[in-house]
């Protein structure tokens, strides 16, 4: 009965987190742990709440309980786990453990490890292999379907923030940390408008997909904006979306070219902005250093923190959050309004030059380029 009561309090805490009653959720997790100190889901849930609130010191420790939760299956347990200390001459296997977005977000740590171990090997999803092979310092990149290379130590990818002592202020945030190595396809995109990539849905197998993904009906209002040419990066789009994209003069469906992450990265490299729900596309744009607008449900995941419009993980990211559960219409309205304030490509070039002259105290030339920007984009009242 004590265990059942603990499970009840842990489940209630999870529901309170989703309702953003975070103080109440913390109390319920504490009750669950008091009743059953060994309940993994209570510690794991508390860890995600702590990370959501920016308490990384405690959050990463409790997040380790994910392996004892029913939701996770751990690999390579027969090899000692690396503890973050220097291991010269040893071979370390870092293995991806969750979705593509998680893999993209946390491979940023790999170049930091090369000075601490002799040989560094990454095991990653097949769709990410070509992209991740460009990460400096890796001796080899394999997938879970390949024979496991010989190694002395191993660590799951999402344990790296814990062993490196990451706080919100010390996140390795230099971008880009991934690069497009392939040539993009010839999509014939117009030159006078903003080129904006869109992805409105993630993997339907994701446990939170019903909340984090939009329907095409939610997203299609974007096509009413005259500020941009939209490039769909959405895999497995439904028939109504494919039809609408094919008929729209201001849209191109590039999904057929997104055969893996490296191919998608090449396309994103040619865009001005990516607008995406919480899926691998958003992470990829952020890792490439591309401006990205992330559209989040009311209860966003722990990695995006709480009530912030920016992210310590991606310096080029701006976050749009649902004001109430399920309100994608409000999010899209805000996005369209923000698009209206974006300078055209020609205006953006003049603004960049103006800013450079301004920093050099060459005010006359700065004013000239500010005026040229306004002339290049007369409909934009924000210039």
RAJOKA-V263751 format. One record per helix or strand of 3 or more residues. SS is the DSSP state (H for helix, E for strand). FROM is the first residue (numbers start at 1). TO is the last residue. If there is no record, write none. Layout:
SS_FROM_TO + SS_FROM_TO
This chain:
H_2_18 + H_22_35 + H_40_52 + H_56_67 + E_87_95 + H_100_113 + E_117_124 + H_126_132 + E_140_143 + E_153_156 + H_157_163 + E_194_199 + H_209_212 + H_216_224 + E_228_232 + H_239_247 + E_251_253 + H_255_257 + H_261_268 + E_273_277 + H_280_287 + E_292_296 + H_302_304 + E_317_321 + H_328_340 + H_345_359 + H_363_376
